[in-house]
């Protein structure tokens, strides 16, 4: 992965983490936290969505949607662990 790919991954991760924080109210981790949540969410969605049979295609918008879905799943799981 080149420098441009790394920067794009960080931007997508930050955006996905922020969107997930807006969808799952009560979670704000700051810029670094949002990047981490978005990137971990992307890996989580990359594992779960194909197993369920969901494909989103390719491109920047699909990557953001994909990462956001994974980040929302991650935040919901975190909420269940914290309250449970």
N, C-alpha and C positions, 0 to 999 in steps of 0.2 A: 504494500500500500504506500503510495507516494504521499507527499506533503499535502497535495490538494485533497486526496481521498480522506486523509486523517482529519483535515479541517472540516470537510463536508460531514464526516461521521460525527464530529463533535457538535456541529450546528444542528444536525438532525436529532441527535441525542438530547440536546438542550431544548429544542422545540418540542419534541415528543414528551420529555419529562415535564415541561411547563404545561402542555395541553392535558396530560394525565392529571397533574395537580389541580387543574381547573375542573376536570370532570369528576375526580374524587375529591370532594371538598375537605378541607382541613389539613391538607398536606402541602407544605412548601419547604423545599430543602435548599433554596438558594441556587445560584447558577451551577456550581460544581455538583451539588446534589442532584439537580435536574438532569445534568449531563449523565451522571452515573445511572440514575433511574431510567433514563431513556435508552442508554446503551444496554443495560442489563435487560430492560424490557424488550429490546430488539432481539436479543439472544433467546429470551423466553418465548417470544412470539414465533421466532424461527424454529423452535422446537415443537410448540403446541399446535400452531395453525396448520402446518402440513399434515400432522397426525390426524387432525380432524377433517382434513380434506379441503381447507380454505386456501386459495391462492389469490394474491392481490395484483400480480403482474410485476412490471419493472418500472423504474423511474423514480424521480425524487418524491412525488406525491405519494406513491405506493409505499416508499420507504418510511415516510413520515407517518402514514396511517398504520403501517405494520408496527413500527416502534411504539406508537401511541397505544395501540391495543395491548401490546406486551407490557408497557409501563402501567397501564390501568390495572391489568391483572396483577402485576407486582404490588402496586399500592393497596389493592383490595386484600391481597394475601398478608401484607404487612399490618393492615388494620385488624385483620382477624387474629393475627398472632399477638398484637399488642393488647387487644381487648379480651382475648381468650385466656 
